[in-house]
């Protein structure tokens, strides 16, 4: 690797999901995995999953790639039962070991879940698995791939830059994950590092204040709250008072758990600002309104008032994140590529 680390391209699926292509086994078997900094779980769909939804995602037409242990000369049998429950879905199968490649990085004897059962929303997803980028204490057995090799990286960290779909030209990557260094091409060099409260917990940021404008006033919540940094969530969670102020003066309907609005409300909304480690981070309305693919005149808010306390993709698109295992901290730096162009059509 170079001094700046190894850069791995990320695929942007309409700003609601970000994927990376990895390979497993020898000879190489390629898979598309969702990147998740809020988890350490690592699983891949296996050939043992024979249901129709394991072959093709009817919603998008994506043809799944399935892991075949019999075709890998580096596969090692483990056999322990594996399962993960998600909010609205689950996976199950057994554990396996094999060689995993992330770009040019090679991770031997990596433990992962070889999944033969999908349920809930996971039966309609256009990826082949999830690769957790969290801390090992979050799961029972599996050590996240990057954590397992942190000591051989140039630096024990990785940097995530996520692009905006409406800014991409054909063939351009939808972002990048840089292993072992910072992303100097896409991220500003002025990095605000925030120490983790508990490195064996999650990638959490202590947010001292959240605020937004409404009418001729400002709604503000000043209370230290830990927010999970999550590359797998298209949403930002805010306190109820902030959410109420944010949507005041616009019509909102709820359908299938989403807050639906007319797309022109983006011109009526205000930014939501987060104060972290003494620095104010502004997330503009253009990051907080997502168009619906099936009905481009309708949009979905990328803001919720749940108690999950998640800073998801809208925040990460605006600010590159440096996830530093070695110094137990997260660095935040403005993305060099953001703009306030009109949002693009999304896949809801």
C-alpha positions, 0 to 999 in steps of 0.5 A, a space after each residue: 500500500 502507499 502511505 495514503 492507504 489502499 482505496 477501494 471503489 464504492 457503488 452508490 445505489 441512488 444514495 440509499 445504499 452503498 456497496 463494495 465488490 469483494 472476492 472470497 475463496 480460491 479461485 476468486 468468487 465475487 460478491 457485492 456487499 453492503 458496508 455497515 459501520 454499525 455492525 461487525 457481522 459479516 455474511 454472504 449468501 451461499 449456494 445452499 439458499 435455493 429459494 427464488 428470492 436467493 437467485 434474483 431480486 424481483 424489485 431490481 432484477 439483481 442476480 445474486 452471487 452465491 458462495 460455493 465452498 466446494 469450489 474454493 481451495 482455501 475454504 475451511 469448515 467451521 459448521 457452527 450455527 450462524 444467525 443475525 436478527 435485524 429490524 424487519 429481517 433475519 439471516 441464518 446459516 453456518 459459519 465458514 472460513 476462507 480467504 477474503 480480498 478487499 481490493 488488493 488486501 488479502 485476509 486469510 482465514 476470515 470467519 463469516 456467515 455462509 447464509 442459506 436463509 433470508 427473511 423479511 426485507 432481506 428477501 428483496 435486496 440487491 446485494 449478496 451480503 453485509 460486511 460489518 466495519 464495527 468493533 469485534 465486541 458487537 458480535 458473538 464470534 466474527 471479527 470484522 475483516 478490517 479490524 482483524 488486519 488493522 496491525 498490518 495496515 499503514 495505519 490502523 484506520 479506514 476512511 469513508 467518502 460517499 458521493 452524491 448520485 446526481 454528481 456522478 458521471 457514467 463510470 465514476 465510483 459512488 464513493 471510496 473506502 480507504 484502508 490504512 490511510 486518509 482520502 486526500 483526494 475527496 476529503 479536506 485535510 482539516 480533520 476534527 478527531 473525536 475520541 470514542 467514549 467506549 471503543 468496545 461499543 460502537 462507532 459513536 459520536 458525542 453530539 452536544 447540540 442539534 438545531 434547525 430553524 423554523 418560521 422566525 425562530 430556532 429549535 435547539 436541543 442542547 444535551 450530550 447524546 451519543 449518535 451511531 455512525 452508520 454507513 448502512 442507514 439512509 437516514 438521520 435521527 433527530 430529537 422529536 422537537 427538532 423533527 417537529 420544527 423541521 417539518 413545520 409548514 409542510 404537508 407530511 404523510 406516513 406510508 410504510 414507515 417513511 415520511 412522504 412529502 412533495 419534492 418541492 418542499 426542499 425549497 421550504 426546509 432548513 438545514 439541520 446542524 449538529 455540534 460535535 467536539 466544538 464544531 458545527 456540522 451543517 446538513 442542508 435540505 438537499 441531503 434530507 429529501 430523497 426522490 421516489 423512483 416510482 413517482 418522481 413527484 413524490 419524495 421521502 424525508 431522510 430525517 426521522 424522529 426515532 430514538 435510534 440516534 443514528 447519523 447515517 448516509 446524509 451526514 457521511 456524504 457531507 463529511 468524510 469519516 475516518 474510523 481510527 481503530 488504533 487511536 479509538 476515535 472518529 475523524 470528520 472532514 468536509 467532503 470536497 465533492 458535495 454541492 447543493 444540486 437538485 437531488 436525484 431520483 431514488 429507489 423507494 
